[in-house]
Amino acid sequence: MINRKKFLGASAINGAGFIVVSLLNVLWYFLIIRSYAHTDAGLLLLGISIAGLINSFDLGLSLGLINHLSQASPETGHSPWRRYVAATACTCLVEALVGVVAVIAWQWLGAGDLAPAVPVTVILFAVSAQALLLSASGLKGQFRFKEANLVSTGSALAVYGVGTAMAALRTDIWHMFYAMTAAQLVAAVLSIRYCWKVMDKDIQAGQPHAGLLAIYRELLVSSLHFFPQTFAGIVFMHAQRLAIARIVGVESVALLSFAYSVASRAHAVVNAFLEVLFPMAKTISASTASLSRFCIGTGMMALVVYAGVMACALLVVQHFAAAATWYLFLYAIGVSFSVAAAPAFHILNGNGKSARVSSYSLAGPVIFIATLSTGSLLVKVSSDLVPMAYALAMLSVLGLTWCGLRGIAPAVSPQNS
């Protein structure tokens, strides 16, 4: 059967911190479009998006580490702590090297004459963000949702707290970015120290200690099938800004990013209550039919909550940032499809169907890019087309993910559910 009490308890812990963080994040976006020229704000957001694209080179480890630790035993010869260290050290090194190439490409996107410190800071922002993400993933993989929430929420409060305060004071926009990156680096170091204190370091007696590189290869092989999912998320979160900058113009990046941020942060809050289904999926004793009903019912409830949040957000945005209202409405429609698909998405991943989910996830970027490309060829692309393309893409992902619930191998035989 589905242990709803356990699910609701873990959901409450995981989701509570996201509410404050999301409000702070949206406030920061609001302040930068009000306090700075849209071109400067657009360049800053492009820099953060370059950092996000660098993070795609974790190659699925942020999800794979959760899966690996939630099912691992001490008989493998390396502890959860060593798996976490291997994943964090090797991934951050890879992303630092990739970052050099990425910031060069940023110049092609029209970054302009920026101080040499800016590209270096973009790389540091990416690496520290990845370290924090893997810290939270490692803790979730050991079912330490309180600790994972502390890492995620604490670091986000520090980073966006600094950014919000400096934006409110109208400090130089790049000085604000340097300060946010410094706060994130400190948070990353503290998260690693925290993981050292709470993560299991024991292995079975007589088992040899494997080298970090060998552990990283093992984790990578078992995590690569998650890569299309993380890649798809990064395309929607960050590649949109790159497309806007190239097709519509850098000055449009800030306004569209603000609208997307409001919708996506509302999604993040709702999803925070649902993502505990991923590591818990193997513990759910239910038939395929029961899982399907649970996922669709939970998705509908999540959609109702999301709709209420977005209705309030539209009223607030219409009053304080009217120019973003239409874009927010379009993005709200697209993100709603992602909200409804989230429970099924996590259940499929947790039941070993990550390859299936990956194929569904890739449908989103393909449709999104195809829509924008077709629009740019046939007509002069307007900024309205970006959120409309997103909505169309996410509708396809919703349908495919729900259809994929059919045929899940139940955790136990149906007669025991």
CORRA-V400049 format. One record per backbone hydrogen bond with DSSP energy under -0.5 kcal/mol. NH is the residue of the N-H (numbers start at 0). CO is the residue of the C=O. E is the energy in kcal/mol with one decimal. If there is no record, write none. Layout:
nh = [NH NH]
co = [CO CO]
e = [E E]
//
This chain:
nh = [2 3 6 7 8 9 10 11 12 13 14 15 16 18 18 19 20 21 22 23 24 25 26 27 28 29 30 31 32 33 34 35 40 41 42 43 44 45 46 47 48 49 50 51 52 53 54 55 56 57 58 60 62 63 64 66 67 68 69 70 71 75 76 80 82 83 84 85 86 87 88 89 90 91 92 93 94 95 96 97 98 99 99 100 101 102 103 104 105 106 106 107 107 108 108 109 110 113 117 118 119 120 121 122 123 124 125 126 127 128 129 130 131 132 133 134 135 136 137 138 139 140 141 141 142 143 144 147 148 149 150 151 152 153 154 155 156 157 158 159 160 161 162 163 164 165 166 167 168 169 170 175 176 177 178 179 180 181 182 183 184 185 186 187 188 189 190 191 192 193 194 195 196 197 198 203 206 209 209 214 215 216 217 218 219 220 221 222 222 223 225 226 228 229 230 231 232 233 234 235 236 237 238 239 240 241 242 243 244 245 246 247 247 248 251 252 253 255 256 257 258 259 260 261 262 263 264 265 266 267 268 269 270 271 272 272 273 273 274 276 277 278 279 280 280 282 283 284 284 285 290 291 292 293 294 295 296 297 298 299 300 301 302 303 304 305 306 307 308 309 310 311 312 313 314 315 316 317 318 319 320 323 324 327 328 329 330 331 332 333 334 335 336 336 337 338 339 340 341 341 344 345 346 347 348 349 350 351 352 356 357 358 359 360 361 362 362 363 363 364 365 366 367 368 369 370 371 372 373 374 375 376 377 378 380 384 385 386 387 388 389 390 391 392 393 394 395 396 397 398 399 400 401 402 403 404 405 407 409 410 415 416]
co = [0 1 2 3 4 5 6 7 8 9 10 11 12 14 15 15 16 17 18 19 20 21 22 23 24 25 26 27 28 29 30 31 36 37 38 39 40 41 42 43 44 45 46 47 48 49 50 52 53 54 55 57 59 59 60 62 63 64 65 66 67 72 73 199 78 79 80 81 82 83 84 85 86 87 88 89 90 91 92 93 94 95 96 96 97 98 99 100 101 102 103 103 104 104 105 106 105 111 114 114 115 116 117 118 119 120 121 122 123 124 125 126 127 128 129 130 131 132 133 134 135 136 137 138 139 138 142 143 144 145 146 147 148 149 150 151 152 153 154 155 156 157 158 159 160 161 162 163 164 166 165 171 172 173 174 175 176 177 178 179 180 181 182 183 184 185 186 187 188 189 190 191 192 193 194 73 203 76 207 210 211 212 213 214 215 216 217 218 219 219 222 223 225 225 226 227 228 229 230 231 232 233 233 234 237 237 238 239 240 241 242 242 243 243 248 249 249 251 252 253 254 255 256 257 258 259 260 261 262 263 264 265 266 267 268 269 269 270 270 273 274 274 275 276 277 279 280 0 282 283 286 287 288 289 290 291 292 293 294 295 296 297 298 299 300 301 302 303 304 305 306 307 308 309 310 311 312 313 314 315 316 320 321 323 324 325 326 327 328 329 330 331 332 333 333 334 335 336 337 338 340 341 342 343 344 345 346 348 347 352 353 354 355 356 357 358 359 359 360 360 361 362 363 364 365 366 367 368 369 370 371 372 373 374 378 381 382 382 383 384 385 386 387 388 389 390 391 392 393 394 395 396 397 398 399 401 402 404 407 285 412 413]
e = [-0.6 -1.7 -2.2 -2.9 -2.2 -2.3 -2.3 -2.3 -1.7 -2.4 -2.5 -1.8 -0.7 -0.8 -1.0 -0.7 -1.8 -2.6 -2.1 -2.2 -2.6 -2.5 -2.1 -2.1 -2.1 -2.5 -2.4 -2.2 -1.6 -1.2 -2.8 -1.2 -2.6 -2.3 -2.1 -2.1 -2.4 -2.1 -2.1 -2.1 -2.0 -2.4 -1.9 -1.9 -2.5 -2.1 -1.6 -1.2 -1.9 -1.4 -1.5 -1.8 -0.7 -3.1 -2.8 -1.9 -3.0 -2.5 -2.0 -0.9 -0.9 -1.1 -1.0 -1.9 -2.2 -2.6 -2.6 -2.5 -2.5 -2.6 -2.9 -2.0 -1.7 -2.3 -1.7 -2.3 -2.6 -1.9 -1.7 -2.4 -2.3 -0.9 -0.5 -0.8 -2.2 -2.5 -1.0 -1.9 -1.6 -0.9 -0.7 -0.8 -0.5 -1.0 -0.6 -1.5 -0.8 -1.4 -1.9 -0.6 -1.1 -2.3 -2.2 -1.8 -2.1 -2.6 -2.1 -2.6 -2.4 -1.9 -2.2 -2.2 -2.0 -2.2 -2.5 -1.8 -2.3 -2.3 -2.7 -1.9 -2.4 -2.4 -0.7 -0.7 -2.2 -2.8 -1.1 -2.4 -2.4 -1.9 -2.2 -2.6 -2.8 -2.1 -1.9 -1.9 -2.6 -1.9 -2.6 -2.6 -1.5 -2.0 -2.1 -2.6 -2.2 -2.3 -2.4 -2.4 -1.3 -1.0 -2.5 -2.1 -1.5 -2.3 -2.1 -2.4 -2.4 -2.3 -2.2 -2.0 -2.4 -2.2 -2.2 -2.3 -2.2 -2.4 -2.2 -2.0 -2.1 -2.2 -2.5 -2.0 -1.4 -1.9 -2.5 -1.7 -1.9 -0.8 -0.6 -2.3 -2.6 -2.3 -2.0 -2.8 -2.8 -2.5 -1.8 -0.8 -0.7 -1.7 -2.5 -1.5 -0.9 -1.7 -3.0 -2.2 -2.0 -2.1 -2.4 -2.0 -2.2 -3.1 -1.3 -1.0 -0.8 -1.2 -2.5 -2.8 -2.6 -2.1 -2.8 -0.5 -2.0 -3.1 -1.5 -1.4 -0.6 -2.0 -2.5 -2.1 -1.9 -2.6 -2.7 -2.1 -1.8 -3.2 -2.6 -1.6 -1.8 -2.5 -2.1 -1.9 -3.3 -1.9 -0.8 -0.9 -0.5 -1.0 -2.6 -2.2 -1.7 -0.5 -1.5 -1.1 -0.9 -1.7 -1.3 -1.6 -0.6 -0.9 -2.5 -2.5 -2.4 -2.6 -2.8 -2.6 -2.6 -2.7 -2.5 -2.1 -2.1 -2.6 -2.0 -1.9 -2.1 -2.6 -2.6 -2.0 -2.2 -2.7 -2.1 -1.7 -2.2 -2.6 -1.5 -2.1 -3.0 -2.3 -1.1 -2.2 -3.2 -2.0 -1.5 -2.4 -2.2 -2.0 -2.6 -2.6 -1.5 -1.7 -3.0 -1.6 -1.0 -0.7 -1.0 -2.2 -2.1 -1.2 -1.0 -0.8 -2.4 -2.3 -2.3 -2.7 -2.0 -2.6 -1.4 -1.6 -2.8 -2.1 -2.6 -1.8 -1.7 -2.9 -2.1 -0.7 -0.8 -0.7 -0.9 -0.9 -1.8 -2.3 -2.7 -2.9 -2.4 -2.4 -2.1 -2.7 -2.6 -2.4 -2.3 -1.4 -2.4 -2.4 -0.6 -1.4 -0.7 -0.7 -1.3 -2.5 -1.9 -2.3 -2.1 -2.1 -2.5 -1.8 -1.4 -1.6 -2.1 -2.0 -2.2 -2.5 -2.3 -2.1 -1.8 -1.3 -1.4 -1.4 -0.5 -0.7 -2.4 -1.6]
//
